[in-house]
């Protein structure tokens, strides 16, 4: 019926070869293909020859020449080919760095971290997170796809999600390395680094970047940093209050209810609604939020993608694809679509961010040493031997003290 429109029929409209029948069929096919090309373009990404897209183009040229779907298919093919030509190393090319200048090469050590302002670091992390999140192919988050990622034949599956996860882990490891890598630091100096990361986390909260916010909090509550009791004892009490409030956002109480409520509340709002105690203790924050309100600045939201991935895997596990009689389980598809639609809405909101990359910081960030768990823990023991358990330390949360990797 759809293979060759010249011989197809449309029983609902009229006779087999009537012009009305063929016209209706063309409209239906054009509508379906237009939606497919726009909303699920990744279905056609099959480098290097793109056989399905070529087959679709041949069909459109033969049956609906000069149509809008044909133009879209041709544009998509050119877009894929241009992307392949520009970059063969995946998503690292999103954040280009000029390494030719000797001046740039100097900024590569953890000590240089002190030269970056907290708001700059938060803004640059948000810039990188938003760029990657906007590129996530939302339906790749479905449990039936994401759960297959560890199979050997699927090592190239879901590259956009893997890139987001890599960035999350890179932020976590950057926090750990800046705190631990220099063994010569005094306790007060190390406490200052932790304090700076808490300020950066708070800036991420203002920017509604929940991805880097969670990465920073989880790094500070990792085993290797959590055990530095003498260091934590030197962190001012008001900063510890901010840290505790930011940590509460990711409490696992009632299936991360706080996280979900905040995301629903702020997902497409203009500015962050910070907790009262944090807001009251930080005049600078108040001024910035008031300035955003006065200027009517629109701001995006970068969620922690792991929440959506977990929800979709649970849906895929809890509901069968088909119900009795072999019928499609539309209840499952509706629930999955609700999650996918929320991801796409947040992706659209990310376009409201207005940020430019800072090459100095991005280069420094990319050149940070990523310590393994064992290396970071050994460094932690060198920095502080086992201390008296009565020494002040951050509030313990079992769910946060483990390694955070999606």
C-alpha positions as CSV (number, residue, x, y, z in Angstrom):
1,X,0.0,0.0,0.0
2,X,2.8,2.4,0.8
3,X,5.5,0.9,-1.3
4,X,4.5,2.4,-4.6
5,X,1.9,5.2,-4.6
6,X,1.2,4.8,-8.3
7,X,-0.4,1.4,-7.7
8,X,-1.6,1.9,-4.1
9,X,-5.2,2.2,-3.0
10,X,-7.0,3.9,-0.2
11,X,-10.2,2.0,0.4
12,X,-11.7,4.7,2.7
13,X,-11.5,7.4,0.1
14,X,-12.6,5.8,-3.1
15,X,-11.5,3.8,-6.1
16,X,-8.1,2.2,-6.5
17,X,-6.6,4.8,-8.8
18,X,-8.5,7.9,-7.9
19,X,-6.4,11.1,-7.5
20,X,-8.1,11.7,-4.1
21,X,-6.9,8.3,-2.9
22,X,-3.3,9.0,-3.9
23,X,-3.4,12.6,-2.5
24,X,-4.6,11.4,1.0
25,X,-2.0,8.6,1.1
26,X,0.8,11.1,0.2
27,X,-0.3,13.5,3.0
28,X,-0.4,10.6,5.5
29,X,3.0,9.3,4.5
30,X,4.5,12.8,4.5
31,X,3.2,13.5,8.0
32,X,4.6,10.3,9.4
33,X,8.0,10.7,7.8
34,X,8.2,14.4,8.8
35,X,7.6,13.5,12.5
36,X,10.1,10.5,12.3
37,X,12.9,12.7,10.8
38,X,12.3,15.5,13.3
39,X,11.8,13.7,16.5
40,X,13.8,10.5,16.1
41,X,16.6,11.5,13.7
42,X,19.0,9.2,15.6
43,X,17.2,6.2,14.1
44,X,18.9,7.1,10.8
45,X,22.4,7.6,12.1
46,X,24.2,4.6,10.5
47,X,27.7,5.9,9.4
48,X,29.4,5.8,7.1
49,X,26.9,5.0,4.3
50,X,23.5,5.7,6.1
51,X,21.6,2.9,4.3
52,X,18.2,3.5,5.8
53,X,18.3,7.3,5.2
54,X,19.4,6.6,1.6
55,X,16.6,4.2,1.1
56,X,14.1,6.7,2.5
57,X,15.5,9.4,0.2
58,X,15.1,7.1,-2.9
59,X,11.5,6.4,-1.9
60,X,10.7,10.1,-1.5
61,X,12.4,11.1,-4.7
62,X,10.3,8.5,-6.6
63,X,6.9,8.9,-4.9
64,X,6.9,12.5,-3.4
65,X,9.5,14.5,-5.3
66,X,10.2,18.0,-4.1
67,X,8.3,17.4,-0.9
68,X,9.1,18.8,2.6
69,X,10.1,15.3,3.9
70,X,12.5,14.9,1.0
71,X,14.2,18.2,1.9
72,X,14.4,17.2,5.6
73,X,15.9,13.8,4.8
74,X,18.5,15.4,2.5
75,X,19.4,18.0,5.1
76,X,19.7,15.3,7.8
77,X,22.0,13.3,5.6
78,X,24.2,16.3,5.0
79,X,24.2,17.2,8.7
80,X,25.3,13.7,9.7
81,X,28.0,13.7,7.1
82,X,29.3,17.1,8.2
83,X,29.4,16.0,11.9
84,X,31.3,12.9,10.9
85,X,33.8,14.9,9.0
86,X,34.3,17.5,11.8
87,X,34.8,15.0,14.6
88,X,35.9,11.4,14.9
89,X,36.6,11.6,18.6
90,X,33.0,11.8,19.9
91,X,32.0,14.5,22.3
92,X,35.4,15.8,23.3
93,X,35.2,18.2,20.4
94,X,32.3,20.1,22.0
95,X,34.8,21.9,24.2
96,X,37.8,22.7,22.0
97,X,41.0,23.9,23.6
98,X,43.9,25.6,22.0
99,X,47.0,23.8,23.4
100,X,49.5,25.5,21.1
101,X,50.3,28.4,23.5
102,X,52.9,27.7,26.2
103,X,51.0,30.2,28.4
104,X,47.9,27.9,28.3
105,X,49.9,24.8,29.2
106,X,50.9,26.4,32.6
107,X,47.4,26.0,33.9
108,X,47.3,22.3,34.6
109,X,47.9,21.8,38.3
110,X,45.5,21.6,41.2
111,X,47.2,24.6,42.7
112,X,45.9,26.8,39.9
113,X,42.3,26.0,41.0
114,X,42.6,28.9,43.5
115,X,42.8,31.4,40.6
116,X,39.3,30.6,39.3
117,X,36.4,32.4,40.9
118,X,33.6,30.2,42.3
119,X,30.9,31.7,40.0
120,X,33.2,31.2,37.0
121,X,33.7,27.5,37.8
122,X,30.0,27.0,38.4
123,X,29.1,28.8,35.1
124,X,31.7,26.8,33.1
125,X,30.5,23.5,34.6
126,X,26.9,24.5,33.8
127,X,28.0,25.4,30.2
128,X,29.6,22.0,29.7
129,X,26.7,20.1,31.3
130,X,24.1,22.0,29.3
131,X,25.8,21.4,26.0
132,X,25.9,17.7,26.6
133,X,22.4,17.4,28.0
134,X,20.9,19.2,25.0
135,X,22.5,16.5,22.8
136,X,21.1,13.6,24.8
137,X,18.8,11.5,22.5
138,X,15.9,11.3,24.9
139,X,14.4,7.9,23.9
140,X,17.9,6.3,24.4
141,X,17.1,6.7,28.1
142,X,14.4,4.1,27.8
143,X,15.0,1.1,30.0
144,X,14.9,-1.4,27.2
145,X,17.7,0.5,25.4
146,X,19.8,1.8,28.4
147,X,19.8,-1.6,30.2
148,X,21.5,-3.2,27.2
149,X,24.6,-0.9,27.3
150,X,26.9,-3.3,29.0
151,X,26.7,-6.0,26.4
152,X,29.9,-6.4,24.3
153,X,28.2,-5.7,21.0
154,X,26.6,-2.5,22.4
155,X,29.8,-0.7,23.5
156,X,29.0,2.1,21.1
157,X,25.3,2.3,22.1
158,X,23.8,5.5,23.5
159,X,26.9,7.8,23.1
160,X,25.1,10.9,24.2
161,X,24.2,9.4,27.5
162,X,27.6,8.0,28.0
163,X,29.1,11.5,27.4
164,X,26.8,13.0,30.0
165,X,27.9,10.3,32.5
166,X,31.6,10.8,31.7
167,X,31.2,14.6,32.4
168,X,29.4,13.8,35.8
169,X,32.3,11.5,36.8
170,X,34.9,14.0,35.6
171,X,33.5,16.7,37.9
172,X,33.5,14.2,40.8
173,X,37.1,13.2,40.2
174,X,38.1,16.8,39.7
175,X,36.8,17.7,43.2
176,X,38.6,14.7,44.8
177,X,42.0,15.5,43.0
178,X,42.0,19.2,43.9
179,X,41.4,18.3,47.6
180,X,43.9,15.4,47.8
181,X,46.6,15.6,45.2
182,X,48.8,18.1,46.9
183,X,50.0,16.3,50.0
184,X,52.0,19.3,51.2
185,X,48.9,21.4,51.9
186,X,48.2,22.4,55.6
187,X,44.9,21.3,57.1
188,X,43.6,24.9,56.9
189,X,44.5,25.2,53.2
190,X,42.8,21.9,52.4
191,X,39.7,23.1,54.3
192,X,39.7,26.2,52.2
193,X,39.5,24.0,49.0
194,X,36.6,22.1,50.4
195,X,34.9,25.4,51.4
196,X,35.5,26.7,47.8
197,X,33.8,23.6,46.3
198,X,30.8,24.1,48.7
199,X,30.5,27.7,47.4
200,X,30.7,26.4,43.8
201,X,28.0,23.8,44.6
202,X,25.9,26.7,45.9
203,X,26.5,28.6,42.7
204,X,25.4,25.6,40.7
205,X,22.3,25.5,42.8
206,X,21.6,29.2,41.8
207,X,22.1,28.2,38.1
208,X,19.8,25.2,38.6
209,X,22.6,22.8,37.5
210,X,21.6,19.7,39.5
211,X,24.1,17.5,37.6
212,X,27.3,19.2,38.8
213,X,25.7,20.0,42.1
214,X,25.2,16.4,42.8
215,X,28.6,15.5,41.4
216,X,30.3,17.9,43.8
217,X,28.2,16.9,46.8
218,X,28.9,13.2,46.2
219,X,32.6,13.8,45.8
220,X,32.8,15.7,49.1
221,X,30.9,12.8,50.7
222,X,33.1,10.1,49.1
223,X,35.1,7.9,51.5
224,X,38.4,9.5,50.7
225,X,37.3,13.0,51.6
226,X,34.6,12.3,54.2
227,X,37.2,10.7,56.4
228,X,39.4,13.9,56.6
229,X,37.9,14.8,60.0
230,X,40.6,17.4,61.0
231,X,40.1,19.1,57.7
232,X,36.3,19.2,58.0
233,X,36.7,20.6,61.6
234,X,38.3,23.7,60.0
235,X,35.4,24.4,57.7
236,X,33.3,27.3,59.1
237,X,30.0,26.4,60.6
238,X,28.0,28.6,58.3
239,X,29.6,26.9,55.3
240,X,28.8,23.5,56.8
241,X,25.1,24.7,57.1
242,X,25.1,25.4,53.3
243,X,26.7,22.0,52.7
244,X,24.1,20.2,54.7
245,X,21.2,22.0,53.0
246,X,22.6,21.2,49.6
247,X,23.1,17.6,50.6
248,X,19.5,17.4,51.7
249,X,18.4,18.0,48.1
250,X,19.7,14.5,47.2
251,X,18.4,12.7,50.3
252,X,17.1,9.3,49.3
253,X,14.0,9.8,51.5
254,X,10.8,8.7,49.7
255,X,12.6,7.8,46.5
256,X,14.5,11.2,46.2
257,X,11.2,13.1,46.7
258,X,13.0,16.4,47.4
259,X,15.0,16.2,44.1
260,X,11.9,15.4,42.1
261,X,9.8,18.2,43.7
262,X,12.6,20.8,43.1
263,X,12.9,19.6,39.5
264,X,9.1,19.9,38.9
265,X,9.0,23.3,40.6
266,X,12.0,24.9,38.9
267,X,12.3,23.0,35.7
268,X,11.2,25.8,33.5
269,X,11.0,28.7,36.0
270,X,13.1,31.9,35.5
271,X,15.2,31.5,38.7
272,X,16.0,29.2,41.6
273,X,14.0,29.2,44.7
274,X,16.6,28.7,47.4
275,X,16.0,27.4,50.9
276,X,15.4,30.2,53.3
277,X,18.4,29.7,55.6
278,X,20.9,29.6,52.7
279,X,19.3,32.7,51.2
280,X,19.3,34.6,54.5
281,X,23.0,33.8,55.1
282,X,24.2,34.9,51.7
283,X,23.6,38.6,50.8
284,X,25.5,38.1,47.5
285,X,23.1,35.4,46.5
286,X,20.1,37.6,47.3
287,X,21.6,40.4,45.2
288,X,22.2,38.1,42.2
289,X,18.7,36.6,42.4
290,X,17.1,40.0,42.7
291,X,19.2,41.2,39.6
292,X,17.9,38.2,37.7
293,X,14.3,39.0,38.6
294,X,14.7,42.7,37.7
295,X,16.3,41.9,34.3
296,X,13.8,39.1,33.6
297,X,16.6,36.7,32.9
298,X,15.5,33.3,31.7
299,X,17.6,30.5,32.9
300,X,17.8,26.8,32.0
301,X,17.9,23.7,34.2
302,X,20.3,20.8,34.0
303,X,18.9,17.8,35.8
304,X,20.7,14.8,37.2
305,X,20.1,12.4,34.4
306,X,20.4,9.3,36.7
307,X,17.0,10.0,38.2
308,X,15.3,9.6,34.8
309,X,17.4,6.6,33.8
310,X,16.5,4.8,37.1
311,X,12.8,5.6,36.6
312,X,12.7,4.3,33.0
313,X,14.6,1.1,34.0
314,X,12.1,0.5,36.8
315,X,9.2,1.1,34.4
316,X,10.7,-1.3,31.9
317,X,11.1,-3.9,34.6
318,X,7.7,-3.5,36.2
319,X,5.5,-3.5,33.0
320,X,5.4,-6.0,30.2
321,X,5.6,-4.7,26.6
322,X,2.5,-6.6,25.7
323,X,-0.7,-7.5,27.5
324,X,-3.0,-10.5,27.2
325,X,-3.7,-11.3,23.6
326,X,-0.5,-9.9,22.3
327,X,-1.7,-6.3,22.4
328,X,0.6,-3.4,23.0
329,X,0.7,-2.3,26.6
330,X,-0.2,1.4,26.1
331,X,-0.2,2.0,29.8
332,X,3.6,1.3,29.9
333,X,4.2,3.5,26.8
334,X,2.2,6.4,28.4
335,X,4.2,6.3,31.6
336,X,7.5,6.1,29.6
337,X,6.4,9.0,27.4
338,X,5.7,11.2,30.5
339,X,9.4,10.8,31.5
340,X,10.7,11.3,28.0
341,X,8.6,14.4,27.6
342,X,10.0,15.9,30.8
343,X,13.5,15.3,29.6
344,X,12.7,17.0,26.3
345,X,11.1,19.9,28.0
346,X,14.2,20.5,30.2
347,X,16.4,20.1,27.1
348,X,14.4,22.9,25.5
349,X,14.8,25.1,28.6
350,X,18.6,24.7,28.4
351,X,18.5,27.0,25.4
352,X,17.8,29.8,27.9
353,X,21.4,29.6,29.2
354,X,23.5,32.4,27.9
355,X,27.1,31.4,28.6
356,X,30.4,31.4,26.7
357,X,33.2,28.9,27.2
358,X,36.3,30.0,29.2
359,X,39.2,28.2,27.5
360,X,41.6,28.6,30.4
361,X,39.2,26.8,32.8
362,X,38.1,24.1,30.3
363,X,41.6,23.3,29.5
364,X,42.5,23.1,33.2
365,X,39.5,20.9,33.9
366,X,40.3,18.5,31.0
367,X,43.9,18.1,32.2
368,X,43.0,17.2,35.8
369,X,44.4,13.9,36.9
370,X,41.6,11.3,37.5
371,X,42.5,9.2,40.6
372,X,41.1,5.7,41.0
373,X,39.2,5.0,44.2
374,X,42.2,3.1,45.6
375,X,44.6,6.0,44.7
376,X,42.4,8.6,46.3
377,X,41.9,6.6,49.4
378,X,45.7,6.0,49.8
379,X,46.3,9.7,49.3
380,X,43.6,10.4,51.9
381,X,45.4,8.1,54.4
382,X,48.7,9.9,53.8
383,X,47.1,13.3,54.3
384,X,45.4,12.2,57.6
385,X,46.0,9.0,59.4
386,X,43.1,7.4,61.1
387,X,41.7,10.0,63.5
388,X,39.5,10.0,66.6
389,X,35.9,9.3,65.6
390,X,34.7,12.1,67.9
391,X,36.3,14.8,65.7
392,X,33.8,17.0,63.8
393,X,32.8,15.7,60.4
394,X,29.9,16.2,58.0
395,X,26.6,14.5,58.6
396,X,26.7,10.9,57.4
397,X,24.4,9.7,54.6
398,X,24.9,6.1,53.7
399,X,23.5,6.6,50.2
400,X,25.9,9.4,49.5
401,X,29.1,7.9,50.9
402,X,29.4,5.4,48.1
403,X,31.0,6.1,44.7
404,X,28.6,8.0,42.4
405,X,28.7,6.7,38.9
406,X,25.6,6.2,36.8
